[in-house]
Each structure stands twice: as structure tokens, then as C-alpha cells.
Amino acid sequence: MNVLRPEKDIFEMFCGPNLAFVLADRELFLATEYKVLRGQTQTGLVRCVKMLYNGRLKLYYLTEGLEMLASAASSFSENRFRALVLNLFSSVNAVKQNSFLSCQSICPSPERIYVDPATCGIRLVYLPLDRRLFASEAIFEMKLRTGLAGLMAGIPTAASPKWKEFAQALADEKLSWAEIEDRLKRSAAGQAASADRILKLTAVNGATDSVLWISEDDAVIGKKAGASALVIPGNKMISRRHCRISRRNGQFAVRDLGSTNGTFVNGVRLRPGEERRLETGDRLCLADSAFRVNIQ
């Protein structure tokens, strides 16, 4: 696929509070990716609608009620902004894990990344076109990281030495995407642990409609009452005893209990019996039920 030529292949416009892109040529439109976008139940992508505009194809993005990352970030505390960036990494990783989509088609500018101010949830603008915004995944990642670093440099509430160090690491081309994400999570883990912290799991994909709160040191999640402390009803993909959430020294971790359809953290499936630490912003999937992690 060729790379898009801004202002030649595609034209940006605003329609009230919403964003739109008009295509110079209808042949640019990739129907297969559009169908995937329309079928996505995850909340990490801005909803896209195809329509006509003066005889041309227009991609209309429903951003009403959301805020641009570039403007929303300045009002966030350092801890909340950290959760927001973790959510951003999680949303990008979810696209990477989707075999039908490519992160090379995500708009990486802080002015084109959107935030749900109530939840810190991230919404990405994805262009379903047969030409990519970037020639490679690495170029996209660096563009995103550079934009975040520039944004963080202007946020007075994110002024701790560790946070400034992380902002510098974002722009360091020697560090990989995975290394950057690991630094961010270690920075979050460096906050003072509290023995009474609570884990909140919020359903994000429509497979279930619930919020799970975990305040005990040990809790089993599954579909059968009596066998599990926390029950997810109505989903046959969930096992009787699907996974165990543990709290130790204020940190939470999830362990798969040999579930049939798997436990996933940020798109990576855990082996039976494998334990993985959870951080705010992580995406936890039990079979096809997805949850956003928030530790309070």
C-alpha cells in the first residue's frame, strides 16, 4: 500500500463538534476495514460513518462529548494523566492485536486523539483506506511518542523528576515501544502502595454490561454462582472458575485458572496458571468479555 498524501488524497474538515475526512478519490476507501470498524464493540476507536459530500466520499467521526487529548491533558493531575497514557498504549496495542487493522492508519497527533473526560478512556481516529498514513509501524510509533513528549513538556501538573524522565524517554529512538510501556508501568507502580486499594473492572465491549469491584485479597471470577466470588452471567464463553484476582501489598494480579477460552492482558493470552500484574489502564479480557482496569 502507498502512503497517503495529505491535502491531495484526503481533506480534513469539522462538522460542528465532529471530525470528518473527505476523500479525493472513492477508490481510496477500503470497505473491508470499514466493516471491521463498524463491527467493533470495543470503545478504543472513534465511531466512523461513511456518507457522501458534494459527490465525494466522506468519513464522519462522532467525537461529540469527547475532548481532544491536546486540550484535555492540561487539566489532568499527574496520576490521572499517567492513567490516560496507559489507556492510550492499551488502545494502540488492541489495534496491533487485531489482524484486520493496522496502527499505521491511526491519526497519532494529540489533536486527533480523543479522551472521554469522565473515564480517561481513549478514542483513536482510524482511517479505513487502502493507503496508510505511515510507511511502517515504527514510524507511526515514533510520531505518536514524539507528540506525547511534546504534550507532556507543556503540562505543569506532570512536573515530577520521574515524569520528566519518562517524557524524555518517549522521544528516545533507541527505546522500543515495549520498553517505553514498561517504563510507564513501573512509574505507575512506583507510587506508594496501599493495602486497601480497590480494583475496578469496567466492561468495555458490550459482551457484558457490568462493573466489578474487588476489594478483597483473593477473588475468583467465573460464570457459576457458588464456584466463584464474582459472577459474569449470560456469557457461555466464560468458564465456571475462569481466573483469580489477588491483592498483595496494594498490587493486583490476575491468574488464569485453566479457562477454556482464555484470559488476556492487553491482548496477550496467559498460560494456565500464569499470573500477570494488573495496572490502571490495562485491558483484561475473559474470553470475549473485555474490561478496563482501574486501581483506586
C-alpha positions as CSV (number, residue, x, y, z in Angstrom):
1,M,0.0,0.0,0.0
2,N,1.2,3.5,-0.8
3,V,1.3,6.3,1.8
4,L,-1.4,9.0,1.9
5,R,-0.6,12.4,0.6
6,P,-2.3,15.0,2.9
7,E,-4.3,17.7,1.2
8,K,-4.1,15.7,-2.1
9,D,-5.6,12.3,-1.2
10,I,-7.7,13.4,1.8
11,F,-9.1,16.7,3.2
12,E,-9.9,17.3,6.8
13,M,-12.9,19.3,8.0
14,F,-15.0,19.8,11.1
15,C,-18.8,19.4,11.2
16,G,-19.8,21.2,14.4
17,P,-18.2,19.2,17.3
18,N,-17.4,16.2,15.0
19,L,-14.5,15.5,12.7
20,A,-14.6,14.4,9.1
21,F,-12.2,13.5,6.2
22,V,-13.2,13.9,2.6
23,L,-11.6,11.5,0.1
24,A,-10.3,12.9,-3.2
25,D,-10.9,9.5,-4.8
26,R,-13.5,6.9,-3.8
27,E,-11.0,4.2,-4.8
28,L,-9.0,5.1,-1.6
29,F,-11.8,3.7,0.5
30,L,-11.2,0.2,2.0
31,A,-14.6,-1.4,2.5
32,T,-13.2,-4.4,4.4
33,E,-11.6,-2.3,7.1
34,Y,-14.7,-0.1,7.3
35,K,-16.8,-3.2,8.0
36,V,-14.4,-4.2,10.8
37,L,-14.7,-0.7,12.3
38,R,-18.4,-0.8,12.2
39,G,-18.4,-4.2,13.8
40,Q,-16.1,-3.3,16.6
41,T,-17.6,-3.3,20.1
42,Q,-14.5,-2.1,21.8
43,T,-14.5,1.6,22.8
44,G,-10.9,2.4,21.8
45,L,-11.9,3.7,18.4
46,V,-14.0,6.8,17.4
47,R,-17.2,5.7,15.7
48,C,-16.9,6.2,11.9
49,V,-19.8,6.7,9.5
50,K,-19.5,6.8,5.7
51,M,-21.5,9.3,3.7
52,L,-21.4,11.5,0.6
53,Y,-20.3,15.1,0.4
54,N,-20.6,17.0,-2.9
55,G,-20.3,13.8,-4.7
56,R,-17.2,12.6,-2.8
57,L,-16.9,10.1,0.0
58,K,-16.7,11.5,3.5
59,L,-15.7,9.6,6.7
60,Y,-17.6,11.2,9.5
61,Y,-16.2,10.7,13.1
62,L,-18.6,11.1,16.0
63,T,-16.5,13.0,18.5
64,E,-19.2,14.9,20.3
65,G,-18.9,14.6,24.1
66,L,-15.2,13.8,23.8
67,E,-12.2,16.1,24.2
68,M,-9.0,16.4,22.2
69,L,-6.1,14.9,24.1
70,A,-4.1,18.1,23.4
71,S,-6.6,20.3,25.3
72,A,-7.9,17.8,27.9
73,A,-4.4,16.8,29.2
74,S,-3.6,20.2,30.7
75,S,-6.4,19.9,33.3
76,F,-5.3,16.4,34.5
77,S,-3.3,15.6,37.6
78,E,-0.1,13.7,37.0
79,N,-1.6,10.4,38.2
80,R,-4.7,10.8,36.0
81,F,-2.5,11.7,33.0
82,R,-0.4,8.6,33.6
83,A,-3.6,6.5,33.5
84,L,-4.6,8.3,30.3
85,V,-1.3,7.5,28.6
86,L,-1.6,3.9,29.8
87,N,-5.1,3.8,28.2
88,L,-3.6,5.2,25.0
89,F,-0.9,2.5,24.9
90,S,-3.6,-0.2,25.6
91,S,-5.8,1.1,22.8
92,V,-3.0,1.1,20.3
93,N,-2.0,-2.4,21.4
94,A,-5.6,-3.6,20.8
95,V,-5.3,-2.4,17.2
96,K,-2.0,-4.2,16.8
97,Q,-3.6,-7.4,18.1
98,N,-6.4,-7.0,15.5
99,S,-5.3,-8.9,12.4
100,F,-7.7,-6.9,10.2
101,L,-6.5,-3.4,11.2
102,S,-3.1,-1.6,11.2
103,C,-1.8,1.0,13.6
104,Q,-0.3,2.7,10.5
105,S,-3.8,4.0,9.8
106,I,-4.3,5.7,13.2
107,C,-4.0,9.5,13.5
108,P,-1.2,9.9,16.1
109,S,-1.4,13.7,16.7
110,P,-2.6,14.8,20.2
111,E,-5.1,17.0,18.3
112,R,-6.7,13.9,16.7
113,I,-6.7,11.6,19.7
114,Y,-9.8,11.9,21.9
115,V,-10.5,11.4,25.6
116,D,-13.6,10.6,27.5
117,P,-13.1,13.1,30.3
118,A,-15.2,11.1,32.8
119,T,-13.3,7.8,32.5
120,C,-9.9,8.7,30.9
121,G,-10.9,6.4,28.1
122,I,-9.1,6.9,24.8
123,R,-10.7,7.0,21.4
124,L,-8.5,6.7,18.3
125,V,-9.3,8.0,14.8
126,Y,-8.8,5.2,12.3
127,L,-8.8,5.8,8.5
128,P,-10.1,2.7,6.6
129,L,-8.2,3.4,3.4
130,D,-6.0,1.4,1.0
131,R,-3.2,3.8,1.7
132,R,-1.6,4.1,5.1
133,L,-0.8,7.3,7.0
134,F,2.7,5.9,7.7
135,A,5.0,3.6,5.7
136,S,5.8,1.5,8.8
137,E,4.6,0.7,12.3
138,A,7.9,2.1,13.7
139,I,7.3,5.5,12.0
140,F,3.8,5.6,13.5
141,E,5.1,4.7,17.0
142,M,7.8,7.4,16.9
143,K,5.3,10.0,15.6
144,L,2.9,9.2,18.5
145,R,5.7,9.1,21.1
146,T,7.1,12.5,19.9
147,G,3.7,14.1,20.1
148,L,3.1,12.8,23.6
149,A,6.6,14.0,24.7
150,G,5.8,17.5,23.4
151,L,2.4,17.5,25.1
152,M,3.9,16.4,28.4
153,A,6.5,19.1,28.3
154,G,3.8,21.7,28.5
155,I,1.8,20.2,31.3
156,P,2.6,21.9,34.7
157,T,0.9,19.2,36.7
158,A,3.2,16.5,35.3
159,A,6.4,18.0,36.8
160,S,8.0,15.3,38.9
161,P,11.6,14.3,38.0
162,K,10.4,10.7,37.2
163,W,7.7,12.0,34.9
164,K,10.1,14.4,33.1
165,E,12.4,11.4,32.7
166,F,9.6,9.4,31.1
167,A,8.8,12.3,28.7
168,Q,12.4,12.3,27.6
169,A,12.4,8.6,27.1
170,L,9.3,8.9,24.8
171,A,11.4,10.8,22.3
172,D,14.4,8.5,22.6
173,E,14.6,6.5,19.3
174,K,16.8,3.9,21.0
175,L,14.0,2.7,23.2
176,S,11.3,0.3,21.7
177,W,7.6,0.7,22.2
178,A,7.6,-2.2,24.7
179,E,10.4,-0.6,26.7
180,I,8.5,2.7,26.8
181,E,5.3,1.0,28.0
182,D,7.3,-0.9,30.7
183,R,8.8,2.3,32.0
184,L,5.4,3.9,32.2
185,K,4.0,1.0,34.2
186,R,7.0,0.9,36.5
187,S,6.5,4.6,37.1
188,A,2.8,4.0,38.0
189,A,3.9,1.1,40.2
190,G,6.4,3.4,42.0
191,Q,3.5,5.2,43.7
192,A,3.1,4.4,47.3
193,A,1.2,1.1,47.7
194,S,-1.8,1.0,49.9
195,A,-3.1,-2.3,51.4
196,D,-6.7,-1.2,51.0
197,R,-6.6,-0.3,47.3
198,I,-9.6,-1.4,45.2
199,L,-9.7,-2.8,41.7
200,K,-12.5,-1.7,39.4
201,L,-13.2,-3.6,36.2
202,T,-15.5,-1.8,33.8
203,A,-17.0,-3.7,30.9
204,V,-16.0,-2.0,27.6
205,N,-17.1,-4.2,24.7
206,G,-20.8,-4.9,25.2
207,A,-20.4,-8.6,25.7
208,T,-21.4,-7.9,29.3
209,D,-22.8,-4.8,31.0
210,S,-21.3,-4.6,34.4
211,V,-18.7,-3.1,36.7
212,L,-16.8,-5.5,39.0
213,W,-15.3,-4.1,42.2
214,I,-12.6,-6.2,44.0
215,S,-11.6,-5.1,47.5
216,E,-10.6,-8.5,49.0
217,D,-7.1,-10.1,48.8
218,D,-8.4,-13.0,46.8
219,A,-11.4,-13.3,44.4
220,V,-12.3,-15.9,41.8
221,I,-14.2,-14.7,38.7
222,G,-16.4,-17.1,36.7
223,K,-19.9,-17.8,35.4
224,K,-21.2,-20.1,38.2
225,A,-22.5,-18.8,41.4
226,G,-21.0,-20.6,44.4
227,A,-17.9,-21.6,42.5
228,S,-16.8,-18.0,42.0
229,A,-16.9,-14.9,44.3
230,L,-17.7,-12.7,41.3
231,V,-20.0,-14.0,38.6
232,I,-20.3,-12.9,35.0
233,P,-23.7,-14.2,33.9
234,G,-25.0,-14.8,30.4
235,N,-21.7,-15.5,28.7
236,K,-21.2,-19.1,27.8
237,M,-17.6,-18.4,26.8
238,I,-16.7,-17.8,30.5
239,S,-15.6,-20.8,32.5
240,R,-17.1,-21.8,35.9
241,R,-13.9,-20.7,37.6
242,H,-12.2,-18.5,34.9
243,C,-9.5,-16.6,36.7
244,R,-8.3,-15.4,40.1
245,I,-7.6,-11.8,41.1
246,S,-5.1,-11.4,44.0
247,R,-4.0,-8.4,46.0
248,R,-0.6,-8.3,47.7
249,N,0.9,-5.1,49.2
250,G,-1.5,-2.9,47.3
251,Q,-0.7,-4.5,43.9
252,F,-3.2,-6.6,41.9
253,A,-2.5,-9.6,39.7
254,V,-4.6,-12.0,37.6
255,R,-4.0,-15.7,37.3
256,D,-5.8,-17.9,34.7
257,L,-7.4,-21.0,36.2
258,G,-7.2,-23.2,33.1
259,S,-10.1,-21.4,31.4
260,T,-11.3,-22.9,28.1
261,N,-11.4,-19.6,26.2
262,G,-8.5,-17.8,27.8
263,T,-7.6,-14.8,30.0
264,F,-5.9,-12.0,28.2
265,V,-4.0,-8.9,29.4
266,N,-3.5,-6.2,26.8
267,G,-4.1,-8.8,24.1
268,V,-1.6,-11.4,25.4
269,R,-3.1,-14.7,26.5
270,L,-2.0,-16.1,29.8
271,R,-0.9,-19.7,30.1
272,P,-3.0,-21.9,32.5
273,G,-1.7,-21.0,36.0
274,E,0.3,-18.0,34.7
275,E,0.0,-14.8,36.8
276,R,0.3,-11.2,35.4
277,R,0.3,-8.0,37.3
278,L,-2.5,-5.5,36.5
279,E,-2.1,-1.7,36.3
280,T,-4.6,1.1,35.7
281,G,-5.3,1.3,32.0
282,D,-4.8,-2.4,31.3
283,R,-7.4,-4.2,29.2
284,L,-8.4,-7.5,30.8
285,C,-10.3,-10.0,28.6
286,L,-12.0,-13.1,30.0
287,A,-12.9,-15.0,26.8
288,D,-14.8,-12.3,24.7
289,S,-15.7,-10.1,27.7
290,A,-13.4,-7.1,27.9
291,F,-12.8,-4.9,30.9
292,R,-10.8,-1.8,31.6
293,V,-8.7,-1.9,34.8
294,N,-8.7,0.9,37.2
295,I,-6.9,0.6,40.6
296,Q,-8.1,3.1,43.2
